[in-house]
């Protein structure tokens, strides 16, 4: 085959390929390469407007367009050859019989299926209505957005914001800037928020507040189910009530039941009494005004010149609406476990109709104040009359004195302890050296303080004393006395004088004439190793 024949063969093959390719194109539908055209369904009149160019057609009177499953209505419109249109007056877009959009003006690109509706815009999707001035809506993805202030009504919820996105398929709405959600029960203000119209759940992204008659909630991340009244908040979250403020890494709130929970780094502040409670977990029963804190729980009460620190396994506060009969209160008590005799005694003593605010510490209680320290199993602090009661082997240390009894009551003033009442095998002990202790014992004792310094103790019933007589700080003798009732006067926390009210049986012994076993009264105990010497010691329990 010569070169000319070979060349002609190549040309024939190329032409055959091109002919086959064009035949292939002819059998492929034109719509595979382009969007479906917008169709004119109806118009009162149709005119060509050469002034606008682009093959513009002017449609007037009862205009209707269609593209796939979308219908568009208006009073008049310009329809262009590039598959776009401008519509005017009573604009209405109806999509899938589920979404209706209204406005005064419409710019629509049929190729991208993107619409811009402006002036008096309304979006109606069943139980959700949106109004704004300018709405961008993609009919292909069913995503709408606005950058002008908008209002959304969804049953009882009314939401306003400056910017927003609406995802019709997922029923999600994203809002930004000046977001406000108003509900008959609460008002939400947020920087950024997402709301689902189907689930009725709000998601908070950024600084947000929820305000109601009962409380105010703040968070920077979280969610709130408006239908079930359940919520979770985090990032600098807190719940503020009339008397309390609760912080935590995560807060959970059930509005219907009035129950709030805080987890990790919990902090409950009583703003009225300047009391702060910290722990790992907290629960608050709003209807009965009961709060419970556990896990490294510590109560702090600040005075002008000093601070009281209290630690226990569980701390509990009951406010003005306390009631042991309520279900929520019972649930709170169930978390405390079975009641001990001390707890029952606390309940009998402090629960009453007139009880306005009481704090409780349950099990392994220790407290520290610079001039006063203590230890017991359980403690109750009634703020209405500043009464503190200790149960379960209570011990109190005031300077050099150790005070013990079966139970103790203290009246605390604004700055310090004013008085005390000790009942059952009451002791006051101070240490002289490793084997010698000044001791006062009685059935009941009443003590009086001046600036947390003990200055007078009145003993009633079975009074006994052992105290050492000194000469220039050197012990010379020991005085042992039995007397039913007596008064002991202190100076600088040391015994200054003893006045026997009834006839005493007293003996002064030289040190060498008394045996060591007689230097301690019956049931004597020294608990110096249990004394918290600094604030951190309240977390140590042998």
C-alpha positions in Angstrom: 0.0 0.0 0.0 1.4 3.4 -1.1 1.6 6.5 1.1 -1.5 8.1 -0.6 -3.7 5.1 0.1 -2.5 4.9 3.7 -3.3 8.6 4.2 -6.8 8.1 2.8 -7.4 5.2 5.1 -6.5 7.3 8.1 -8.9 10.1 7.0 -11.8 7.6 6.5 -11.2 6.1 10.1 -11.2 9.6 11.6 -14.4 10.6 9.9 -16.0 7.3 10.9 -15.1 8.0 14.6 -16.5 11.6 14.5 -19.7 10.4 12.8 -20.2 7.7 15.5 -19.5 10.3 18.4 -22.1 12.8 17.0 -24.7 10.0 16.7 -24.0 9.1 20.3 -24.7 12.7 21.3 -28.0 12.7 19.4 -29.3 9.8 21.5 -28.4 11.5 24.9 -31.2 13.6 26.3 -30.5 17.3 26.2 -31.5 17.6 29.9 -28.4 15.6 30.9 -26.3 18.6 30.2 -28.5 21.4 31.5 -31.0 22.2 34.2 -34.7 21.9 33.3 -36.1 25.1 31.9 -38.5 27.3 33.8 -41.9 27.0 32.2 -44.5 29.7 31.8 -47.7 28.1 33.0 -50.0 31.1 32.8 -50.1 34.9 32.3 -52.7 37.5 31.4 -50.5 39.0 28.7 -47.0 38.5 27.3 -44.8 41.1 25.7 -41.2 41.4 24.5 -39.3 44.2 26.1 -36.3 45.1 23.8 -35.1 47.8 26.3 -34.1 45.1 28.8 -32.3 43.0 26.2 -31.4 39.3 26.9 -34.6 38.4 25.1 -36.7 39.6 28.0 -40.4 38.8 28.0 -42.8 40.8 30.1 -45.6 38.9 31.7 -48.6 40.7 33.4 -51.6 39.5 35.4 -51.9 36.2 37.3 -48.4 35.0 36.3 -47.4 31.4 37.1 -44.1 29.7 36.5 -43.1 26.0 37.0 -39.8 24.2 37.3 -40.0 20.6 38.3 -42.0 20.4 41.5 -41.8 24.1 42.3 -44.5 26.7 41.4 -44.0 30.4 41.4 -46.8 33.0 41.3 -46.7 36.8 41.0 -48.6 39.9 39.6 -46.0 40.6 36.9 -42.5 39.4 35.8 -39.7 39.6 33.4 -38.6 36.3 32.0 -35.1 36.0 30.4 -33.6 33.7 27.8 -30.9 32.6 30.3 -33.6 30.8 32.3 -33.9 33.5 35.0 -36.7 35.9 36.0 -37.6 38.9 38.1 -41.1 38.8 39.7 -43.1 41.6 41.2 -46.1 41.9 43.5 -47.7 39.1 45.6 -44.8 36.8 45.0 -45.5 33.2 46.1 -43.2 30.2 45.8 -44.7 26.8 46.5 -42.4 23.8 46.8 -43.5 20.1 47.3 -46.7 21.2 48.9 -44.7 21.6 52.1 -43.0 25.0 51.9 -44.6 28.3 50.9 -42.6 31.5 50.5 -44.1 35.0 50.0 -42.7 38.4 49.3 -43.0 41.5 47.1 -40.0 40.9 44.9 -38.2 37.9 43.5 -35.0 37.3 41.6 -34.7 33.7 40.5 -31.9 31.9 38.6 -33.5 28.7 37.1 -30.1 27.2 36.3 -28.7 27.3 39.9 -32.2 27.2 41.4 -31.3 30.1 43.7 -33.9 32.7 44.7 -33.7 36.1 46.4 -37.0 37.2 47.9 -37.3 40.6 49.4 -39.7 43.0 51.1 -42.3 41.5 53.5 -40.9 38.0 53.2 -42.8 35.2 54.8 -41.9 31.5 54.9 -44.6 29.1 55.9 -43.7 25.5 56.7 -46.5 24.0 58.6 -46.1 24.9 62.3 -43.1 27.3 61.5 -43.4 30.8 60.2 -40.5 33.1 59.2 -40.7 36.8 58.4 -37.8 39.0 57.3 -37.0 41.6 54.6 -34.5 39.7 52.4 -34.3 35.9 52.1 -31.8 33.9 50.0 -33.2 30.5 49.2 -31.7 27.6 47.3 -34.6 25.5 45.9 -32.2 22.7 44.9 -30.8 22.1 48.5 -33.7 23.7 50.4 -31.3 26.0 52.3 -32.4 29.5 53.1 -30.4 32.4 54.7 -31.0 36.0 55.8 -28.8 38.9 56.9 -31.6 41.2 57.9 -33.5 40.9 61.2 -35.9 38.1 61.1 -38.7 36.6 63.3 -39.6 32.9 63.5 -42.8 31.7 65.2 -43.0 28.0 66.1 -46.1 27.2 68.3 -45.3 28.8 71.7 -41.7 29.8 70.7 -40.9 33.2 69.1 -37.3 33.7 67.9 -35.7 36.8 66.5 -32.1 37.3 65.2 -30.1 39.5 62.8 -28.7 36.6 60.7 -29.8 33.0 60.1 -29.7 29.9 58.0 -32.7 27.6 57.4 -32.2 24.0 56.4 -35.7 22.8 55.3 -34.8 19.1 54.9 -33.3 18.7 58.4 -35.6 21.3 60.0 -32.5 23.1 61.4 -32.2 26.8 61.9 -28.9 28.5 62.7 -29.0 32.0 64.2 -26.4 34.6 64.9 -26.3 38.1 66.4 -28.9 39.3 68.9 -30.6 35.9 69.1 -33.7 36.0 71.4 -36.1 33.1 71.9 -39.3 34.0 73.9 -41.4 31.2 75.4 -44.3 31.7 78.0 -42.0 30.0 80.6 -38.6 31.6 79.7 -36.6 33.9 77.5 -33.3 32.9 75.8 -30.6 35.4 74.7 -27.7 34.0 72.8 -24.8 35.0 70.5 -25.1 31.9 68.3 -27.9 29.3 68.4 -29.2 26.3 66.5 -32.9 25.3 66.7 -34.6 22.2 65.3 -38.3 22.8 64.6 -39.1 19.1 64.7 -37.4 18.1 67.9 -37.9 21.6 69.5 -34.3 21.5 70.8 -32.0 24.6 71.1 -28.3 24.2 70.8 -26.2 27.0 72.2 -22.8 28.0 70.7 -21.5 31.0 72.5 -22.6 33.1 75.5 -26.2 32.4 76.2 -28.8 33.0 79.0 -32.1 31.4 79.9 -34.2 33.5 82.2 -37.5 32.5 83.9 -39.4 33.4 87.0 -37.5 30.7 89.0 -33.9 31.2 87.8 -31.4 32.5 85.3 -29.1 30.0 83.5 -25.9 31.0 81.7 -23.6 28.9 79.5 -21.3 29.1 76.4 -22.2 25.6 75.1 -25.1 23.3 75.6 -28.7 22.3 74.6 -32.2 22.8 75.8 -35.2 20.6 74.8 -38.1 23.1 75.0 -40.7 20.3 74.6 -39.4 18.1 77.5 -37.9 21.0 79.5 -34.6 19.1 79.8 -31.2 20.8 79.3 -27.4 20.5 79.6 -25.0 23.4 79.9 -21.2 23.7 79.9 -18.4 26.2 79.5 -18.6 28.6 82.4 -22.1 27.5 83.1 -24.1 28.4 86.2 -27.7 28.5 87.5 -28.8 31.5 89.5 -31.8 31.4 91.8 -33.2 33.9 94.3 -30.8 32.8 97.0 -28.2 30.6 95.3 -25.7 30.4 92.4 -24.6 27.0 91.2 -21.5 26.5 89.0 -20.1 23.3 87.4 -18.2 21.9 84.4 -21.5 20.5 83.3 -25.0 21.5 84.5 -28.2 19.5 83.9 -31.6 20.9 84.5 -35.2 19.5 84.5 -37.5 22.5 84.5 -40.7 20.4 85.0 -39.4 18.7 88.1 -37.3 21.6 89.2 -34.1 19.6 89.6 -30.7 20.9 88.7 -27.4 18.9 88.8 -23.8 20.0 88.6 -20.9 17.7 87.8 -17.2 18.4 88.4 -15.8 21.6 89.9 -19.1 22.3 91.6 -19.6 25.6 93.4 -22.8 26.6 95.2 -22.9 30.1 96.5 -25.5 31.3 99.0 -25.6 35.0 98.2 -27.7 36.0 101.2 -25.5 34.5 103.9 -22.1 34.7 102.1 -21.7 30.9 102.2 -19.9 29.0 99.5 -20.1 25.2 99.0 -17.7 23.3 96.7 -17.6 19.6 95.6 -17.5 17.1 92.8 -21.3 16.7 92.4 -24.3 18.7 93.4 -28.1 18.4 93.0 -30.7 21.1 93.7 -34.4 20.5 94.3 -35.9 23.8 93.3 -39.5 23.3 94.6 -38.3 22.3 98.1 -35.2 24.5 98.0 -32.8 21.7 98.9 -29.2 21.4 97.7 -26.9 18.5 98.2 -23.1 18.4 97.5 -20.8 15.4 97.7 -17.2 14.5 96.7 -14.5 16.6 98.4 -17.3 18.8 99.7 -16.3 22.0 101.5 -18.4 24.8 103.0 -16.8 28.3 103.3 -18.4 31.1 105.3 -16.6 34.4 105.3 -16.6 36.8 108.2 -15.1 40.3 108.2 -11.8 39.1 109.8 -11.8 35.4 109.4 -13.2 32.4 107.4 -14.9 29.2 108.5 -14.1 26.0 106.5 -16.2 22.9 106.9 -15.6 19.5 105.2 -17.8 16.4 105.2 -18.7 13.5 103.0 -22.0 15.2 102.2 -23.2 18.8 102.6 -26.9 19.7 102.4 -28.7 23.1 102.5 -32.4 23.6 103.0 -34.0 26.9 102.3 -37.3 28.6 103.0 -39.5 26.0 101.2 -38.1 23.0 103.0 -40.5 20.0 103.4 -39.6 16.5 104.2 -43.0 15.4 102.8 -42.2 16.4 99.2 -41.2 13.8 96.7 -38.2 15.7 95.5 -37.0 16.1 99.1 -37.4 12.4 99.7 -35.3 11.7 96.6 -32.6 14.0 97.9 -32.6 12.2 101.2 -32.4 8.8 99.5 -29.1 9.9 98.0 -27.8 10.3 101.6 -28.4 6.6 102.4 -30.0 5.2 105.5 -30.3 7.7 108.4 -28.1 7.3 111.5 -29.3 8.1 115.0 -27.4 11.4 114.7 -29.2 12.3 111.5 -32.6 11.5 113.0 -31.8 13.7 116.0 -30.8 16.5 113.7 -34.1 16.2 111.8 -36.1 16.2 115.1 -34.2 19.3 116.3 -34.1 21.5 113.2 -37.0 20.6 110.9 -39.9 22.8 111.7 -42.4 25.1 110.0 -40.4 28.1 111.0 -37.1 26.8 109.7 -35.9 29.2 107.0 -32.3 28.1 106.2 -30.4 25.2 107.6 -27.1 23.7 106.6 -26.2 20.0 107.3 -22.9 18.1 107.2 -23.1 14.3 107.2 -20.3 12.0 108.3 -16.6 12.7 108.9 -17.1 16.3 109.6 -14.1 18.6 110.3 -14.0 22.4 110.4 -11.3 25.0 110.7 -11.3 28.6 111.8 -8.1 30.3 113.0 -9.4 30.6 116.5 -11.7 27.6 116.5 -11.5 24.0 115.2 -13.8 21.0 115.4 -14.6 17.4 114.5 -17.7 15.2 114.7 -19.8 12.8 112.7 -22.7 15.1 111.8 -23.4 18.8 112.1 -26.4 21.1 111.6 -26.2 24.9 111.3 -29.4 26.8 111.5 -28.9 30.2 110.0 -32.1 31.8 111.2 -30.8 31.9 114.8 -27.1 31.1 114.2 -27.3 27.8 116.0 -24.8 25.1 115.3 -25.2 21.6 116.7 -22.6 18.8 116.6 -23.4 15.0 116.9 -21.4 11.8 117.0 -18.3 12.2 119.3 -18.1 16.0 118.8 -14.9 17.7 119.7 -14.1 21.4 119.7 -10.8 23.1 120.2 -10.5 26.7 121.3 -6.9 27.8 121.8 -5.5 25.4 124.5 -8.9 24.0 125.5 -10.4 20.8 124.2 -14.2 20.5 124.6 -16.0 17.2 124.3 -19.6 15.9 125.0 -22.3 13.6 123.6 -23.8 16.6 121.8 -22.9 20.3 121.5 -24.9 23.4 120.6 -23.3 26.8 119.7 -24.7 30.2 119.2 -22.6 32.0 116.6 -22.7 35.8 116.2 -21.8 37.9 113.2 -18.1 37.5 113.9 -17.6 34.8 116.5 -19.0 32.2 118.9 -21.2 33.8 121.6 -22.2 30.8 123.8 -22.3 27.0 123.9 -24.3 24.2 125.4 -22.7 20.8 126.1 -24.8 17.8 127.1 -23.9 14.3 128.2 -20.5 13.5 129.7 -19.2 17.0 129.1 -15.4 17.7 129.3 -13.1 20.7 129.1 -9.5 19.7 129.0 -6.2 21.6 128.6 -2.8 20.1 128.4 0.0 20.9 130.9 2.5 18.3 129.8 2.6 14.7 128.4 0.9 13.2 131.5 -0.9 16.2 133.2 -4.1 17.7 132.0 -6.4 20.3 133.6 -9.9 18.8 133.5 -13.5 19.9 134.1 -16.3 17.3 133.9 -20.0 17.5 134.3 -23.4 16.3 133.1 -24.1 19.6 131.3 -22.1 22.7 130.7 -22.9 26.2 129.5 -20.0 28.2 128.1 -19.7 31.9 127.2 -17.2 33.5 124.8 -15.8 36.9 124.1 -14.4 37.1 120.5 -14.1 33.3 120.3 -12.2 33.3 123.6 -13.8 31.2 126.4 -14.2 33.2 129.6 -16.9 31.4 131.7 -18.2 27.9 132.0 -21.2 27.0 134.2 -21.3 23.2 135.2 -24.6 21.7 136.2 -24.7 18.2 137.7 -21.9 15.9 138.8 -19.3 18.5 138.5 -15.6 17.4 138.9 -12.4 19.3 138.4 -8.7 18.6 138.3 -6.4 21.6 137.8 -2.8 22.3 138.6 -1.5 25.0 140.9 1.6 26.9 139.6 4.2 29.2 141.0 6.1 31.1 138.4 5.0 28.6 135.7 6.2 25.7 137.9 3.6 23.1 138.9 3.5 22.8 142.7 0.3 20.9 143.4 -2.9 19.5 142.0 -6.4 20.4 143.1 -9.1 17.8 142.8 -12.7 18.7 143.6 -16.2 17.2 143.3 -19.2 19.6 143.3 -22.6 19.4 141.8 -22.6 22.9 140.3 -19.7 25.3 139.8 -18.5 28.2 137.7 -15.0 28.3 136.1 -13.6 31.6 135.0 -10.9 31.8 132.3 -8.3 34.3 131.4 -6.4 34.0 128.1 -8.0 30.6 127.8 -6.6 29.3 131.1 -8.4 28.7 134.3 -8.2 31.8 136.5 -10.7 30.9 139.2 -13.2 28.2 140.2 -16.3 29.1 142.2 -18.1 26.2 143.9 -21.9 26.9 144.1 -22.7 24.0 146.3 -20.6 22.5 149.1 -17.5 21.0 147.4 -15.4 18.0 148.3 -12.0 19.4 147.4 -8.4 18.3 148.1 -5.1 20.0 147.3 -2.4 17.3 146.7 1.3 17.9 146.5 2.5 16.2 143.3 4.4 13.5 145.1 1.3 12.5 147.1 -1.0 11.6 144.2 -0.8 8.7 141.9 -0.7 9.1 138.2 -3.9 7.0 137.8 -5.8 9.6 139.9 -4.7 12.5 137.6 -7.5 11.7 135.1 -11.2 11.8 135.6 -13.5 9.0 134.4 -14.0 8.8 130.6 -11.1 11.3 130.1 -9.8 11.4 126.5 -7.3 13.5 124.7 -7.9 14.0 120.9 -5.0 16.3 120.1 -4.0 14.3 117.0 -7.4 14.8 115.5 -7.2 18.6 115.6 -7.0 20.4 112.2 -4.1 22.8 112.5 -4.6 24.3 109.1 -7.4 24.5 106.5 -6.2 21.5 104.4 -6.3 19.3 107.5 -10.1 19.2 107.4 -9.8 16.7 104.5 -7.7 14.3 106.6 -9.6 11.7 108.6 -8.0 8.8 110.5 
